[in-house]
Amino acid sequence: MNTTIMLFLVQDGITNGAIYALLGLALVLVFAVTRVILIPQGEFVTYGALTYASLAAGQMPGTAKLALALGIGAFVFDLFVARKALHGRLILRSIVANIVLPAIVLALTVYFAAQKPPVAICIALSLVIVAMIGLYLYRIAFQPLAHTSVLVLLIASVGVHLALQGLGLLFFGAEGQRGPAVLSGAFTAGALRFTGQSITVYAITIAFIIGLWLFFGLTLYGKALRATAVNRLGARLAGIRTTLSGQIAFLLASVIGALSGILIVPITTLYYDSGFLIGLKGFVAAIIGGLVSYPLTAVAALVVGIVEAFSSFYASNYKEVIVFMLLIPVLLLRSLAAPAVEEEKD
Amino acid sequence: MQSRLSILIFALVMAAIPFVPGMPPFWIVLLDNIGLAALVAMGLVLLTGVGGLTSFGQAAFVGFGAYTTAVLSTSYGLSPWLTLPLSLVVSGSLAVLLGLITVRLSGHYLPLGTLAWGLGLFYLFSKLEFLGRNDGISAIPPLSIGAFKMLSPGSIYYAIWVAVIVSALLTMNLLDSRTGRAIRALRRGHVAAEAFGVHTPRAKLLVFIHAAVLAGLSGWLYAHLQRAVNPTPFGAQAGIEYLFIAVVGGAGYVWGGVLGAAIVVVLKEVLQSYLPLILPGSGQVETIVFGIMLVALLQLAPGGLWPWFMSFMPERTSGGKPDTSLKLESRTRAAGPSGILLQVEKARKQFGGVAAVNNVSFDVQAREIVALIGPNGAGKSTTFNLITGVLSATSGSISVLGNKVDKAPPQEIVKLGISRTFQHVKLVPDMTVLENVAMGAHLRGHSGPIASMLRLDRADEAKLLAEAARQIERVGLAEQMHQLAGSLSLGQQRIVEIARALCVDPMLLLLDEPAAGLRHMEKQRLATLLRDLRDGGMSVLLVEHDMGFVMNLADRIVVLDFGTKIAEGTPATIKSDPEVIKAYLGVAA
């Protein structure tokens, strides 16, 4: 192999790796705060990507309706939980957050979908739609289970993944879609060609890593989220609303997922069920990062991306085998390096 | 033996089903599928519900079983009955390989790790030439006995359900044994189990192999039912579904696996065949409904359906009292009980910049009650953890009967005859008091997992339970013997811990705040018990905050403050020691 091919593969790997890094970060975030292993992360990716692609193609995405439906569900859950102490302000707030907001977004989507909106509006709408889906999903599926074991949360997560993937087929059909580039144009440096799209991918990934780092290190909400992660009960006693922490985590995760989707859909064709595998590679990175460390996860994601690029060049048949088996030596090293600590379960 | 009777009835009902006139053949196919899924789910019950190890990778083991028999019976023409042990051996030995890596992972790494290798193996199945890549292997010969070929779903039905019922019996036998108690303790963390000699990584590996062999058996049956294999049913989706089956049924119960399999298989079938009639023309509606029902079910019954199902059954009568006339041989002691039992010399434990235990030296003689006291954070519990091998000392030495034990793991320390209780009670709440206490005698029993499954362990087991019952009576909890440990008051749970420690037949008993949460009378009874133990030749080292209790009981007192020993002596001298008064009360200016 010559240097050009190698550089090309590395570049390809880094672009993919950056996406995995974003997803890995989201997974770490959600797990740390809510103990949910977010299998539906992949669906956030496809929903973001395909909503964006549909809008850009002038089609009405079904996800906007889903957001409204889930919002209504969340409203019902809110009412049910507060049934003993209902008062006007609470109901009003819940209506605005869960019904009025998605209704407005739905109206906007219907309005814009008819006239092939510019890229910026497509992105904004897709992000908002998927963000709402993420938020309401937490309210409906996970918040009532917040006190249960990691295993129960994990199974619930699988259930949500199945439902969302089925809905994805319903909304977007079995055919794959591609979206327009977020940033067109390109430049060459030596043998390598950098497209505007790949530069956007790098920039956004780096921005998110720094952003999350600042958010968790410096802001009060960030610290509250970390506190929730360490000790839920303790955080509640200190006056932190743990449900709010969970909502923020899911909001961030769904936005990150949708963004990743929007970033890759111009590069590769995505299908309604592509998200699962993409999300799992983010998992691999997150596991290598130990589900706690953001920088390590980012680095691991780049390694995953590069290994994937090289193995698809040399042994394309075994690409997935190699990527997932990459985990075994990592796990081995981890378990040798850190003897298991006592943990109280249940 | 009420449960045996219910199993017999269940077996008879299952045997009669194919003879019911007018039974649609399709229902038999469904029952076959339920049996296959139940086998895998049963393994997961043991692995996940009981052992606390969540695995997404079970489908891969089903694949190992299925592919082994597929390759051997087609390419090499081996008889399916010959490939059965080979299928089990292949799944079992690959489980050893994967398990060695996986079971050491803690917490959430473990499920994710299994997900990763589950996926990797799925892709491997679909890429390997000799496994037929994506097309798989077809024309697998059917199972046959003589000239009778099990070609129809109705004929292999018996093979499948015999496998299910036999596996369930073996699994239940395993859980109700010495090894089973060790497995059931795994989920509550490893410190308590290891303190009584359980080799936790080995116990975890054991359940891992058990689950894999059951999955391999299911795969072997699957291959001969379908007579063809391809990679699809062994992917991550299937792995997730098996776990789902176990959780729906009730992950803590062997029969929960069977119930879960029945519910999920039937539900999927109903959804697939009836939903299109209600909502025509829309692709994967059954997946959507399935997913939603799953979440709803978890919110309504997070413990699965088996416990709910059982609540309609008549109350199970609790087991009788073990025959306490059976005697367990006492442990062989390293040396006669005289002189210095335990010597701690300049023991130091540093956590980063903090010296939790700072060059502490003291000893415990034979037939002596020594109390370790000091204000909160003085390093008492850390000292305990150093002695019992939970932590290893940064420097200094600890010796038992003259032998250094600084680096010995907890399992070795307990073998020397040092047993302990914990400051934060570490019992298995869903095991009875008797079973919890019998954990203490773990090292004094010998039956392994195979013997337990085949019920060859009964003589050994009866002795262990007799010993446990004797210690429970000794500490005065005979009334509570068959109650669940979690239902006792905290004070009683501490006493149960003492009974468990006594089951080791120790020469030195380490008690971490045994009197906390006890009422006045109970404290007096405890003091009497400890004095009796001392007079019987045992030594006791205890950490305690109740000064009245300590001063009346201890022969000697060691006082720690901020990790450093500040005084040592008889209760009378300690009471008047200015350093001790300063540490406890501060000093008047």
Chai-1 contact restraints between the chains, C-beta under 6 A:
chainA,res_idxA,chainB,res_idxB,connection_type,confidence,min_distance_angstrom,max_distance_angstrom,comment,restraint_id
A,A141,B,V295,contact,1.0,0.0,6.0,A-B,restraint_1
A,P144,B,Q299,contact,1.0,0.0,6.0,A-B,restraint_2
A,T148,B,P302,contact,1.0,0.0,6.0,A-B,restraint_3
A,L151,B,T54,contact,1.0,0.0,6.0,A-B,restraint_4
A,V152,B,L298,contact,1.0,0.0,6.0,A-B,restraint_5
A,V152,B,P302,contact,1.0,0.0,6.0,A-B,restraint_6
A,I155,B,F244,contact,1.0,0.0,6.0,A-B,restraint_7
A,I155,B,V247,contact,1.0,0.0,6.0,A-B,restraint_8
A,A156,B,V295,contact,1.0,0.0,6.0,A-B,restraint_9
A,A156,B,L298,contact,1.0,0.0,6.0,A-B,restraint_10
A,V158,B,I240,contact,1.0,0.0,6.0,A-B,restraint_11
A,G159,B,G291,contact,1.0,0.0,6.0,A-B,restraint_12
A,G159,B,L294,contact,1.0,0.0,6.0,A-B,restraint_13
A,G159,B,V295,contact,1.0,0.0,6.0,A-B,restraint_14
A,L162,B,T287,contact,1.0,0.0,6.0,A-B,restraint_15
A,L162,B,F290,contact,1.0,0.0,6.0,A-B,restraint_16
A,L162,B,G291,contact,1.0,0.0,6.0,A-B,restraint_17
A,A163,B,I288,contact,1.0,0.0,6.0,A-B,restraint_18
A,A163,B,G291,contact,1.0,0.0,6.0,A-B,restraint_19
A,A163,B,I292,contact,1.0,0.0,6.0,A-B,restraint_20
A,G166,B,Q284,contact,1.0,0.0,6.0,A-B,restraint_21
A,G166,B,T287,contact,1.0,0.0,6.0,A-B,restraint_22
A,G166,B,I288,contact,1.0,0.0,6.0,A-B,restraint_23
A,L167,B,I288,contact,1.0,0.0,6.0,A-B,restraint_24
A,L169,B,G283,contact,1.0,0.0,6.0,A-B,restraint_25
A,L169,B,Q284,contact,1.0,0.0,6.0,A-B,restraint_26
A,L170,B,S282,contact,1.0,0.0,6.0,A-B,restraint_27
A,I287,B,L112,contact,1.0,0.0,6.0,A-B,restraint_28
A,N317,B,K127,contact,1.0,0.0,6.0,A-B,restraint_29
A,Y318,B,K127,contact,1.0,0.0,6.0,A-B,restraint_30
A,E320,B,Y123,contact,1.0,0.0,6.0,A-B,restraint_31
A,V321,B,G120,contact,1.0,0.0,6.0,A-B,restraint_32
A,V321,B,Y123,contact,1.0,0.0,6.0,A-B,restraint_33
A,V321,B,L124,contact,1.0,0.0,6.0,A-B,restraint_34
A,F324,B,A116,contact,1.0,0.0,6.0,A-B,restraint_35
A,F324,B,L119,contact,1.0,0.0,6.0,A-B,restraint_36
A,F324,B,G120,contact,1.0,0.0,6.0,A-B,restraint_37
A,M325,B,G120,contact,1.0,0.0,6.0,A-B,restraint_38
A,L327,B,A116,contact,1.0,0.0,6.0,A-B,restraint_39
A,L331,B,I101,contact,1.0,0.0,6.0,A-B,restraint_40
A,L331,B,L105,contact,1.0,0.0,6.0,A-B,restraint_41
A,L331,B,G113,contact,1.0,0.0,6.0,A-B,restraint_42
A,L332,B,I101,contact,1.0,0.0,6.0,A-B,restraint_43
A,S335,B,R104,contact,1.0,0.0,6.0,A-B,restraint_44
A,S335,B,L105,contact,1.0,0.0,6.0,A-B,restraint_45
A,A340,B,S106,contact,1.0,0.0,6.0,A-B,restraint_46
A,E342,B,G189,contact,1.0,0.0,6.0,A-B,restraint_47
A,E342,B,V191,contact,1.0,0.0,6.0,A-B,restraint_48
A,E343,B,G107,contact,1.0,0.0,6.0,A-B,restraint_49
